[in-house]
Amino acid sequence: MSAVGQRRARWKPGFALIWTNAKAAELLKEIGPYLRIKAKHVGALLEFQEHVRGCRRTRDLYGRLLPLSEGELSFREDFHSRLKRLNMRGVTHGLERHEKGQLLRPTLLLSPKYLAGFIDGEGSLMIAKAQSLRYARVYYKPRISISNTNWEILEQIRQLYGGILVDQPPRKAAWRFAYQLVWTDGMVEPVLSVVKPHLRIKRAQLRVLEELIRSRQRTFRDREPAGRHMRASLRRSWPIKRGSIDKSRS
């Protein structure tokens, strides 16, 4: 565990939990079957780990390790370049989306736990403030969004949990083209009910959204029954029927 500090004054302090060498390989073997976006990364790292374990090092007469051969150095550099390409931040101009006809079907369904982890790591739970075009007032509505550069995984989530998938052009030239899956208004409560038992980092934000939803529901109930009650009372007290008049009251 290490502290990475704040890259910007307005940002919260960050922390990094790091695994290396054999411990990293053990972790990857456990979580590998459940990863979607970084599945290729896991395959390359485990392949590299197996190669390193099978690589025999030679020593001199004094027991000191001799330098790696040119061929071995070249092989390891190839692996390094392979991971570097997988982690590239360059702009892709949405090429992944244009290949959506080749969308891979996951062998395991995206569980509520997976979605909760995705929202914890890549999502935002917020209250959107908007100006009504019809009335001169401001209103507030719940909103959940998750962003990623991998269109395929967001589309798989959308197929199971609904939402609106939109493009999110990069703010900087060096960044990849990204996508955003959004839930708003009535779409928010079902998603919250699914991920609530599994959220860790954003539980406080979840409670605030739940309170907003309950407040909106109370406001709606307080308005609607009163209108129905008033209409029912008028029908009972007013003697006019459709197409005729109750002559007993005349």
Secondary structure, DSSP 8 states (H G I E B T S, - for coil): -EEEE-SSTTS--EEE----HHHHHHHHHHHGGG-STTHHHHHHHHHHHHHHHH----B-TTS-B----HHHHHHHHHHHHHHHHHT-----TTHHHHTGGG----SS---HHHHHHHHHHHEEEEEEEEE-SSSS-EEEEEEEEEEES-HHHHHHHHHHH--EEEEE--SSTTS--EEEEEEEGGGHHHHHHHHTTT--TTHHHHHHHHHHHHHHHHHHHHHHHHHHHHHHHHHHH--EETTEE-GGG-
